[in-house]
Amino acid sequence: MSGPSPTERFGAVVLPHLGDALALARWLTGNSHDAEDVVQEACIKALRGIDTFAGGSARAWFLTVVRNACFTWLARNRPRDLVLVGGLNELDEEAGASEGMESPEAAVIAKADAAALERAIAALPTHLREIVVLRDINGLGYRDIAAILSVPIGTVMSRLSRARGQLMRDLGGPR
């Protein structure tokens, strides 16, 4: 008896992680439209290469494909541009999160805080921004991030520390 077809395997390995893929691509490309194009291309690549997935973390494997597709897309479409991002509220909507704010004042404060955080993340160099997105937005572990970026875990930890320190300085937090 043979195993699942490539299409069935794709459905099991890739489809559960489309939300994370869109979030990562959106942060790296700067907008939802381009992110959708990149994720579509990544899905095609993942389907073609589904036989290369040998088990382990399907999420990390697919986000590696998405990250590579993003950088290929950026090199082709915006080789020298600074990549800016949309609002964090759009990410919450894409992920299906609810606001749950109790007052208009709290909503205004949260929106101002989100806008400041968005600007601070967008200002980070790409190698630090992607670490923050993978860890703090997508919730990946250090080991998965190291695998996605092809760097040692210590590099992930030091970059994340530098990125968070830069965000704290930019947002006026404790130094």
N, C-alpha and C positions, 0 to 999 in steps of 0.2 A: 504494500500500500504506500503510495507516495504522499509527501507532505503537502502543505498548503501551496496554492498557486502563487506566483509573484504578486498578483493583484490582491489576493487575500492577505499575504504577508505584509504588503504595503499598507493595507487598511489597519492591520494590527500594530505595525511599527510606527507609522508616520501620522496617521490621522488623529490620534489622541493628542498630538503635540502641535497642532496647527496654531492654536492660540499663542503659545510661547514663541513659535516661529514668526508669527506676524508681529508680535511685540518686539522681538530682537531686530527683525528687518526694518521695522518702523524707526527704531532708535538709530540704526546705522544708516538708513537712507534718508531719513528726515521727514517722510510723509507716508500716509497710508496707501496712496495710489501706487507709488514706487515699491513700497513694501509688498503689496499684493502681487505685483509683477515678479519681484524677486522670489517670493515664496512659491509662486506658480512654477518658475524655472527650477527652484530647488526640489519641488515635488517631482518634476519630470526627471531630474538627475537621480533623486532617491529611488524612483521606480526602476530606472535603468540599472541602478547599482544595488538594488535590494539584496542581491545575492552576496554582496560584500559585508552585509550586517551579520556578524558572527555571534550575536547575543550580547548580553550586558545591558547597558543603559540605552534604550531606544531613543530616549529624549536627547541624550548627549550626542548620539550618532547623528540624529536628524538636525539638531542645532548646529553641528559642525558643517553639515551640507549647506544649511541656510547661511551660516557665516561666510563660507567660501563663495557662495552664490552672490552674497551682498558685496563682497570685496571685488569680485569679478565685474559685477554690474557697476559699482562705483568707479572702477578703473576705466571702464568703457564709456560711461556717461558723464562722470564728473571727476576727472582725474586730479584737478587742483582746487576744487571748491571746498569751502567749509561746509560741513553737513550740519544743518540746524534741524530741530525736531519740533513737532506740534505739541499741544498741551498734554499734560498728564491725565486730564479728564477724559480725553479721547481713548487713552489706553485703558482706563477703568471701564469705559463703555464697551470697548472691544472685548475685554475679559469678562463682561457681564457683572461687574461689581456695582453695588448700589451705594449711593451717597450716605443716606441715613443721618443727615444733619438735623439737629433739633431746632435751630433758629436761623433767621436770615443773617444775623451777625456772624454766627459760626461758619456759615457757608461762604461769606465774604472773606473771612480770615483764612479758611482752608484754600480758597481759590488763590489768594495772594501768596500763601505759602507754597502751593503747588506750582505757581508760575515762577517763583524764585528758584525753587528746586529744579524745575525744567531748564531754566536758563543756566544754572550752575552745572547741571549734567551736560548740557549741550556745549558748554565752554571747555569741558575736559578734553584732552587729547583722545583720539580714537582708542588707543590701546588701554587707557584707563576707563573711558566711558563704557566699552564693551564689558569690562570686568564688573562694573557697577550694575549694568543691565542684567548680565547673566546671574549675578549673585543676589542683588537686592530687589530686582524687579521680577526675574524669572525664578528665583529661589533655588538655583542649582548649587550643589555642593562643590567644595574646592577640587575634589578629584575629577568630577565631570567637567568643570571649567578648564582644568589643566589638560584634559583630553581634547576638548574642543579647540583650545588655543595651541596645543602642542608645546606646552611649556611646563616646567616643573611646578609642583604644588607651592613651593616656596616663592616662586615668581608670582603666582596668583595671589598669595597672601600679601606680599610686599606691594604689588600694584594696587590691590584693594585698599590697603592701608594708606598709600599715597593718595589714591582717589578720594577716599573718605576724608582724609585730612584737608585736601584741597576744597572739597565741598563744604566742610566746616568753616574754613577760612572765608570762602566766598559767601557763605550764608551768615557770617558773623557769629558763629558759635564759639565755644571755648577752644583755645589754641593749645 
